[in-house]
Amino acid sequence: MLIEKACKQDEKRIYELYCASFPRMERKPFSRICRNCRNGKMEMWVIKEHTEFLGFFVCAVYEEMVLIDYFAVMPSKRGRGVGSQALKLLADIYPEQYIFLEIEPENEKASNALQRIRRKKFYLRCGFQETGILWDMYGVSMEVLCYQKQLTLNQCEKMYRYLYGRFWFLPIRRISHAHSQNSDII
């Protein structure tokens, strides 16, 4: 298995899996993602086995940080180690950076409560750690997990300011943070 930068020919498959894997309220306009990739704010990666499309990553890259904005594996390949292997390959590409992502926080009253628990356990097994940072991002609560390092609130906010700009940052607010080292707000 390998991951490589996506090319124009990969965009249709990525878009189809993107729409199938993420609820509408969590999806950014795909045209904006593609524009951010062309402008160097984001990178799109394809997960492949020989020529077979297995999934994708969309990552925002800024200074020492990499935000895995979207990550999906083909439904027929889930539960077979593809996701965990792909995350290790991505970490090899960004060995010195703080790699982080957002997930829906555990909530036993949520309609997808079991899925949220399984997703968090998967990422923790893959080397991600809780940061204690929770955000209300455009009306969707998200918990931030970081790969093998401790991301600070300040770093997290720097990435969001870079990615969304001042106007887009305004709807994002801190709900809570558990670690006192994360209290250095910009």
N, C-alpha and C positions, 0 to 999 in steps of 0.2 A: 504494500500500500504506500501511496505517496500523496503529498499535497503540493499543488503548484498554483501559481498565479492564474486566475481565471482570464480567459480571453473572450472576445466578443461572441464566439460560437457557444460558449458555456452559459451565457446569460439566460437563454430560454429555459434550460433545465434548472438553473438556479432559481429563476423567478417562479417556476411551477412548484418546486419544493418549498420555496419561501412562502407562497400563498397557502399551500397545504399544511404547513407546519406551525404557522403563527396566526393567532386570532387577529382579525382586522384591526382591532384597537391597539395592537402592539406593533403593527407594521407601519414603517415609514414609506412614503412614496418610493417605489423602486427606482424611478427616474432620478430622484435625489441621491440615492445610494450610488448609482452609476456615475452621476456627476461628481460626487465626493471622491470616488475612485479615480476618475480622470484628473481631478484637481490635487490629488495626493493626500487628501485628508483620511481616506479609507483605502483598504486593500481587500480584494475579494479573492478567496482561495478555493480551489476545487479539490475535493478528496476523491482519489481514483485508485482503482486496482486495475492495472494495465490500462485499458481504455474505458473501463466501466465507471460510470459516474456513481459515486457512493454518497456524496453530500457536499457541503460547503461551509465556509466561514466568511463572515464580513467583519473586518476589524478596523477600528479607528486607531491610528498610530500618532502619538504626540509625545515628544521628548522621550522620557524613560517609560512611558505607559502605552499599553495596548489594551483597548477595550474590545472584547469579543461581543460585538453588537448583535450578531445573529450566528447561530450554529445549528445545522440540521443534518441529519443522516436519513437516507432513504428508508421508508418504513420497513421494507423487506430486509434491510441490513441491520436493523436495531436489535440489541440484545446479543450481538455476536462479537463484541469487542471493537467494532469499527470506531465508535465515538471516543473511547478511551485511548486507542492507538492514535487517532487523529489529533487529539489534544496534546499527546506527547510530541508528535511531529511538529505541531505548531509551536510548542515550547522550545524545540530545538532551533526554530527559525528566529525566535526572540529570546535568546538565553539570558540576557541581562535586564530585560524590561520587566515591569510590573504588569502581569497579564491579569485582567479582571473581567468579570461579567456580572450581569444582573439576572436574578431569578425572582419569580413570585414567592413571597415569604410563605412559610407554612401557616395554614389556617384551616383548622378542622371544620369550619363552617362553609368553606369554599366548595363550589360544585366539583372542582378538580383537586380536592384535598389530597387524595392518594397520589396523584401525578406530581404534585408539588413536593411531597415527601420523597418520592422516588428520585425526582430530578436532583434535589439537594443531596441526597445520599450518593448519587452517581458522581456529582462534582467533588464531593468531599473524598470519595474513594480515589478520584483522579488527581488528588494533590491540592485541591483548592481549599481555602480556609475562610472561615467567617471573619468579616471585618467589623461587624457590629454596626454597619452603615445601612440604613434603610431610607429610601427616597419615595416620594410621591411624584412620579414622572408622568405629567400630563394626565393625572387622574388614575394612574395605575401604580399601585405600591410595588416596589422592587427592592430586593435585598442584594447587596453587593458582596461577591465572593472574590478572593484574590488567590492566584496560583503561587504557592510556596513562598510567598513573602507577605508582609503586612502592609497593605495600602493605607495611607492616611486619608482623612477627610479632605485635607487640602489638595492632595494629588487628584483625588476623585473629582473635586470641583474644578480643578484646572482642566481636566480632560473635557468635562461637560461644557465649560466656557469656550474651549477651543472648538469643539465639535459643533455646538449649537449657536455660538455667538452670544452676545449680551441679551439680545431679544429672546432667543430660544431658551436661555438659561432661566429666565424669570419664572416660568411655571414649575421649575424643579425646586423642591424645597426639602430640607433635611427633616426627617421624621424623628430619628433618634440615632445615637451612636453609643456603643457600650464601652469603647476603649478611650481612656483619657488622652492617649497620645493622638487621637483623631480630632482633638478639639481646636486645632489651629485653622480656623475658618478664614478664607480669603477676605 
